[in-house]
Amino acid sequence: MNATSPAAAPGPDREPRATEPGRLVLLTTSHRVAPGLLSWPAWQVLRGADLVLCADAAHPQLPHLREAGLVVEEAAPTAQELVDACAGGRTVVLVAAGEGEPALTDGLARLAGSGRVAMPELELLPGSYDLPGARLLDLVQVMDRIRAECPWSVRQTHRGLAKYAMEEAYELVEAIEDGSRDELREELGDVLLQVVFHARIAEEDPEEPFSVDDVAGGIVAKLIRRHPHVFGEETATTPDEVKAHWLRTKAAEKQRGSVTEGIPLHQPALALAAKLASRARTADLAVPLPSGSGPGYELLALAARAEAEGVDPETALRAAARAYRDAIREAEAARAVGGGVPSAPGGPGGAETDTVPPAAGSAHRDVESHRPADTVEE
């Protein structure tokens, strides 16, 4: 029967027949939803039930059910006892514990499979359920306990954890480039841990504390402000128009005196050079590159040229380096098998050379090194 139907439960206004096997409802709830917030079908079934049971005396729903006028018995019946309680057309609701009732459901399955017992109608009814993102609440709770009880975690600071944030970010990039979905999911979790860990530490600041809710609230507000074509009256039909909205809103928010403000100088050098070139180009500033000799100035020119051509120099160089790494491993394998090494591009006999293997020169075409048209800055 449908729990939303008035006939779903015998109730006090309907006389059950002795031959009816009855109805057993397993009511599940989510601990991530505030106690007392139940679906309308759940309240209908509870109010129409002949018997409401709960094995967990500390169940968070119990005070709210009793406040609503329901009589809930604290009991842990066996599968057979539940079947007997439903006899005569009675409706019995069992409020399940947080982890469910696996032993009880297994027992009911055995009784049903025996064929010797007249089974009641069985129904699993979610009284409350998780929305997308609900497991983030679990992460916050776990992190809170670790911060309080772990001897290592309790001593950590923002500055002490900074290196781990960088490591996890690099591992995430590697997982993206390797294309492993399992590794990508794991590394995203590791990056998320850094966010929650730092937010938990921030709660303890004596002067300017903030929480993970403040962090989430800040980014939600920023995304809404910078997407007026989604949440406001503006329109945008192309990535360029979206970027224009973003930059215009950001400029109004930041009120910066220079386009170089806000660029982190601790990022990798190629990425830093490309970011400076990008800011200058976006601001229509024709700034000549500084003159000088040596690899640094040469790399700066290469990074600026790559950025102007829509190529991320950091990604391109990393792809070339990975190709070079593969070539080194091939040479090592060849030497292990044949006792020698293949001739290097610079000369016979594998003489050392600074020449990059040919495959590395075009490696950037094998990865997504081109800057997307809708790339925007936070």
C-alpha positions as CSV (number, residue, x, y, z in Angstrom):
1,M,0.0,0.0,0.0
2,N,1.0,3.6,-0.5
3,A,1.9,5.3,2.7
4,T,0.2,8.5,1.5
5,S,-3.2,6.8,1.2
6,P,-5.7,7.1,4.0
7,A,-6.1,3.4,3.9
8,A,-2.4,2.8,4.4
9,A,-2.8,1.9,8.0
10,P,-5.7,0.3,9.9
11,G,-5.7,3.0,12.6
12,P,-8.4,3.5,15.2
13,D,-11.2,4.1,12.6
14,R,-10.8,0.8,10.8
15,E,-11.4,-2.6,12.3
16,P,-8.8,-5.1,11.2
17,R,-9.7,-8.6,10.3
18,A,-8.1,-11.5,12.3
19,T,-6.9,-13.2,9.1
20,E,-5.0,-10.2,7.8
21,P,-1.2,-10.5,8.2
22,G,-0.9,-6.8,8.8
23,R,1.8,-4.3,7.8
24,L,5.4,-3.7,9.0
25,V,7.0,-0.4,8.2
26,L,10.8,0.2,8.8
27,L,11.1,3.9,9.2
28,T,14.6,5.2,8.4
29,T,15.9,8.7,9.1
30,S,19.1,10.6,8.4
31,H,21.2,11.9,11.3
32,R,22.3,14.7,9.0
33,V,18.8,16.1,9.0
34,A,17.5,18.0,12.1
35,P,15.5,15.6,14.3
36,G,11.8,16.1,14.0
37,L,11.9,17.0,10.3
38,L,10.1,14.1,8.8
39,S,8.3,13.6,5.5
40,W,4.5,13.9,5.4
41,P,4.1,10.1,4.5
42,A,6.2,9.3,7.5
43,W,4.0,11.4,9.8
44,Q,0.9,9.8,8.3
45,V,2.1,6.3,8.9
46,L,3.2,7.1,12.4
47,R,-0.1,8.6,13.4
48,G,-2.1,5.7,11.8
49,A,0.0,2.9,13.3
50,D,-1.2,0.5,15.9
51,L,2.2,0.2,17.4
52,V,5.4,2.3,17.2
53,L,8.7,0.7,18.3
54,C,12.3,1.9,18.7
55,A,15.2,-0.2,19.9
56,D,17.5,2.8,20.6
57,A,16.5,4.7,23.7
58,A,18.8,7.5,22.7
59,H,17.4,7.9,19.2
60,P,17.4,11.6,18.3
61,Q,13.8,11.3,16.9
62,L,12.2,10.0,20.1
63,P,11.7,13.3,22.0
64,H,10.2,14.9,18.9
65,L,7.8,11.9,18.2
66,R,6.6,12.0,21.8
67,E,6.3,15.7,21.8
68,A,4.0,15.2,18.8
69,G,1.7,13.0,20.9
70,L,2.9,9.6,19.7
71,V,3.4,6.7,22.0
72,V,6.7,5.0,21.2
73,E,7.7,1.8,23.0
74,E,11.4,1.2,23.6
75,A,11.9,-2.4,22.5
76,A,14.1,-4.6,20.4
77,P,11.8,-7.3,19.1
78,T,13.0,-10.3,17.0
79,A,11.8,-10.8,13.5
80,Q,9.2,-13.4,14.7
81,E,7.9,-11.1,17.4
82,L,7.4,-8.3,14.8
83,V,5.5,-10.7,12.5
84,D,3.3,-11.7,15.5
85,A,2.7,-8.1,16.4
86,C,1.4,-7.4,12.9
87,A,-1.1,-10.3,13.0
88,G,-4.8,-9.4,12.7
89,G,-4.2,-6.6,10.2
90,R,-2.2,-4.4,12.6
91,T,0.3,-1.8,11.4
92,V,3.6,-1.7,13.2
93,V,6.2,1.0,12.7
94,L,9.8,0.3,13.7
95,V,11.9,3.5,13.9
96,A,15.3,2.2,12.7
97,A,18.6,3.0,14.4
98,G,21.1,5.1,12.6
99,E,22.9,2.2,11.0
100,G,19.7,0.5,10.1
101,E,18.5,-2.9,11.4
102,P,20.5,-5.5,9.5
103,A,20.0,-8.3,11.9
104,L,16.3,-7.7,12.0
105,T,15.9,-7.5,8.2
106,D,18.0,-10.6,7.7
107,G,15.6,-12.4,10.1
108,L,12.6,-11.2,8.2
109,A,14.1,-12.4,5.0
110,R,14.7,-15.9,6.5
111,L,11.1,-16.0,7.7
112,A,9.8,-14.9,4.3
113,G,12.0,-17.4,2.5
114,S,10.8,-20.3,4.7
115,G,7.3,-20.2,3.2
116,R,5.9,-21.4,6.5
117,V,5.0,-17.9,7.9
118,A,2.2,-15.6,6.8
119,M,4.3,-12.5,6.3
120,P,2.9,-9.0,6.8
121,E,3.3,-6.4,4.1
122,L,6.9,-5.1,4.4
123,E,7.7,-1.5,3.6
124,L,10.9,0.6,3.9
125,L,9.9,4.2,4.3
126,P,12.6,7.0,4.4
127,G,11.3,9.5,6.9
128,S,14.2,11.9,6.1
129,Y,17.0,11.5,3.6
130,D,20.3,13.1,2.6
131,L,20.5,15.9,0.0
132,P,23.6,16.2,-2.2
133,G,26.5,17.3,-0.2
134,A,25.2,15.7,3.0
135,R,28.4,13.7,3.6
136,L,30.3,17.0,3.9
137,L,28.6,17.2,7.3
138,D,30.3,13.9,8.3
139,L,33.6,15.3,7.2
140,V,33.2,18.3,9.4
141,Q,32.3,16.2,12.4
142,V,35.2,13.8,11.8
143,M,37.6,16.7,11.5
144,D,36.3,18.2,14.7
145,R,36.9,15.1,16.6
146,I,40.3,14.5,15.1
147,R,41.3,18.1,16.0
148,A,40.2,17.6,19.6
149,E,41.6,14.1,20.2
150,C,44.6,13.4,17.8
151,P,47.9,14.4,19.4
152,W,49.4,15.4,16.0
153,S,46.4,17.2,14.6
154,V,45.8,19.3,17.7
155,R,49.3,20.9,17.3
156,Q,48.9,21.9,13.7
157,T,48.8,25.5,12.5
158,H,48.0,27.2,9.2
159,R,51.6,27.8,8.5
160,G,52.6,24.2,9.4
161,L,50.0,22.7,7.1
162,A,50.8,25.0,4.1
163,K,53.2,22.6,2.5
164,Y,50.6,19.8,2.6
165,A,48.1,22.0,0.7
166,M,50.7,22.5,-2.0
167,E,51.5,18.8,-2.2
168,E,47.9,17.8,-2.4
169,A,47.3,20.3,-5.2
170,Y,50.2,18.9,-7.2
171,E,48.9,15.3,-6.6
172,L,45.5,16.4,-7.8
173,V,47.0,17.9,-11.0
174,E,48.9,14.6,-11.6
175,A,45.7,12.6,-11.1
176,I,43.9,14.8,-13.6
177,E,46.7,14.4,-16.2
178,D,47.0,10.6,-15.6
179,G,43.2,10.2,-16.2
180,S,42.6,7.8,-13.3
181,R,39.0,8.3,-12.0
182,D,39.8,6.5,-8.7
183,E,42.9,8.7,-8.1
184,L,41.0,11.8,-9.1
185,R,38.3,11.1,-6.5
186,E,40.9,10.4,-3.8
187,E,43.0,13.5,-4.5
188,L,39.9,15.7,-4.6
189,G,39.1,14.3,-1.1
190,D,42.7,15.1,0.1
191,V,42.3,18.7,-1.2
192,L,38.9,19.0,0.5
193,L,40.5,17.8,3.7
194,Q,43.0,20.7,3.6
195,V,40.1,23.1,3.4
196,V,38.2,21.6,6.3
197,F,41.3,21.2,8.4
198,H,42.3,24.9,8.0
199,A,38.7,26.0,8.7
200,R,38.7,24.0,11.9
201,I,42.0,25.5,13.0
202,A,40.6,29.0,12.2
203,E,37.7,28.5,14.7
204,E,40.3,28.7,17.5
205,D,41.8,32.0,16.5
206,P,41.4,34.3,19.5
207,E,41.0,37.5,17.5
208,E,39.4,36.7,14.1
209,P,37.9,33.2,14.2
210,F,35.8,31.8,11.4
211,S,34.4,28.4,10.6
212,V,33.9,26.2,7.6
213,D,30.4,27.6,7.3
214,D,31.9,31.1,6.9
215,V,34.2,29.7,4.2
216,A,31.3,28.1,2.3
217,G,29.2,31.2,2.8
218,G,31.9,33.4,1.4
219,I,32.4,31.4,-1.8
220,V,28.6,31.0,-2.3
221,A,28.2,34.8,-2.1
222,K,31.1,35.4,-4.5
223,L,29.7,32.9,-7.1
224,I,26.3,34.5,-7.0
225,R,27.8,38.1,-7.3
226,R,30.0,37.1,-10.2
227,H,27.4,35.3,-12.1
228,P,24.7,38.0,-12.6
229,H,23.7,36.3,-15.8
230,V,22.6,33.3,-13.7
231,F,21.3,34.8,-10.5
232,G,20.6,38.4,-11.7
233,E,19.3,40.4,-14.6
234,E,22.4,40.3,-16.8
235,T,22.7,38.2,-19.9
236,A,25.7,36.2,-21.2
237,T,25.6,33.8,-24.2
238,T,29.3,33.3,-24.7
239,P,32.3,32.4,-22.5
240,D,33.8,35.8,-23.3
241,E,30.7,37.6,-22.0
242,V,30.8,35.5,-18.8
243,K,34.5,36.4,-18.3
244,A,33.7,40.1,-18.9
245,H,31.0,39.9,-16.2
246,W,33.4,38.2,-13.8
247,L,36.2,40.7,-14.3
248,R,34.0,43.7,-14.1
249,T,32.5,42.5,-10.8
250,K,35.9,41.5,-9.4
251,A,37.3,44.9,-10.3
252,A,34.5,46.6,-8.4
253,E,35.0,44.4,-5.4
254,K,38.8,44.5,-5.1
255,Q,39.4,48.2,-6.0
256,R,43.1,47.3,-6.7
257,G,45.6,49.9,-7.7
258,S,47.6,47.5,-9.9
259,V,46.7,44.5,-12.1
260,T,49.6,42.7,-10.4
261,E,47.9,42.8,-7.0
262,G,46.6,39.5,-5.8
263,I,49.0,37.4,-7.9
264,P,50.7,34.9,-5.5
265,L,54.5,35.2,-5.9
266,H,55.0,31.7,-4.4
267,Q,53.4,29.9,-7.3
268,P,55.7,28.1,-9.8
269,A,57.8,30.5,-11.8
270,L,56.3,29.7,-15.2
271,A,52.8,30.1,-13.9
272,L,53.8,33.4,-12.3
273,A,55.2,34.7,-15.5
274,A,52.2,33.6,-17.5
275,K,49.8,35.2,-14.9
276,L,51.6,38.5,-15.1
277,A,51.5,38.4,-18.9
278,S,47.8,37.6,-18.8
279,R,47.0,40.5,-16.4
280,A,48.9,42.9,-18.6
281,R,47.2,41.6,-21.8
282,T,43.7,41.7,-20.2
283,A,44.3,45.3,-19.1
284,D,45.5,46.3,-22.6
285,L,48.9,47.3,-21.2
286,A,51.7,47.0,-23.8
287,V,54.5,46.4,-21.4
288,P,57.8,45.3,-23.1
289,L,59.5,42.4,-21.4
290,P,62.6,43.4,-19.4
291,S,65.8,43.0,-21.2
292,G,68.5,40.8,-19.9
293,S,70.5,37.7,-20.6
294,G,70.4,34.2,-19.2
295,P,67.8,31.4,-18.9
296,G,65.5,33.4,-16.6
297,Y,64.8,36.1,-19.2
298,E,64.5,33.5,-21.9
299,L,62.0,31.5,-19.9
300,L,60.0,34.7,-19.2
301,A,59.8,35.4,-22.9
302,L,58.7,31.8,-23.6
303,A,56.1,31.9,-20.9
304,A,54.7,35.3,-22.2
305,R,54.6,34.0,-25.8
306,A,52.8,30.8,-24.7
307,E,50.2,32.8,-22.8
308,A,49.6,35.0,-25.7
309,E,49.0,31.9,-27.9
310,G,46.6,30.4,-25.4
311,V,48.9,27.8,-24.1
312,D,49.5,27.2,-20.4
313,P,53.3,27.1,-20.2
314,E,53.3,25.2,-16.9
315,T,51.2,22.4,-18.2
316,A,53.1,22.3,-21.5
317,L,56.5,22.1,-19.8
318,R,55.2,19.4,-17.4
319,A,54.0,17.3,-20.3
320,A,57.3,17.7,-22.0
321,A,59.1,16.7,-18.7
322,R,56.9,13.6,-18.4
323,A,57.8,12.6,-21.9
324,Y,61.5,13.1,-21.0
325,R,60.9,11.0,-17.9
326,D,59.4,8.2,-20.1
327,A,62.4,8.4,-22.4
328,I,64.8,8.1,-19.4
329,R,62.9,5.0,-18.2
330,E,63.1,3.4,-21.7
331,A,66.8,4.0,-21.7
332,E,67.1,2.4,-18.3
333,A,65.1,-0.6,-19.4
334,A,67.1,-1.0,-22.5
335,R,70.4,-0.9,-20.6
336,A,69.1,-3.4,-18.1
337,V,68.1,-5.8,-20.9
338,G,70.9,-5.3,-23.4
339,G,73.7,-4.0,-21.3
340,G,73.8,-0.7,-23.2
341,V,71.9,2.4,-23.8
342,P,70.4,3.7,-27.0
343,S,72.3,6.4,-28.8
344,A,71.3,9.8,-27.5
345,P,70.3,12.6,-29.9
346,G,73.5,14.4,-29.1
347,G,75.9,11.8,-30.4
348,P,76.8,8.1,-30.5
349,G,77.2,5.9,-27.4
350,G,74.7,7.7,-25.3
351,A,76.9,10.7,-24.6
352,E,75.2,13.2,-22.2
353,T,73.5,16.1,-24.0
354,D,71.1,18.8,-23.1
355,T,68.9,18.0,-26.1
356,V,65.4,17.0,-25.1
357,P,64.1,13.9,-26.8
358,P,62.0,14.7,-29.9
359,A,58.8,13.4,-28.2
360,A,59.1,16.0,-25.5
361,G,59.0,18.9,-28.0
362,S,55.4,18.1,-29.0
363,A,54.2,16.7,-25.7
364,H,52.0,19.7,-25.0
365,R,49.7,18.5,-27.8
366,D,48.9,15.4,-25.8
367,V,47.4,17.2,-22.8
368,E,45.0,20.0,-22.3
369,S,47.6,22.7,-22.1
370,H,45.6,25.4,-24.0
371,R,43.9,28.0,-21.9
372,P,40.1,27.5,-22.0
373,A,38.2,30.4,-23.4
374,D,36.1,30.7,-20.2
375,T,39.0,30.7,-17.8
376,V,38.5,33.3,-15.0
377,E,40.3,34.2,-11.9
378,E,38.9,33.9,-8.4
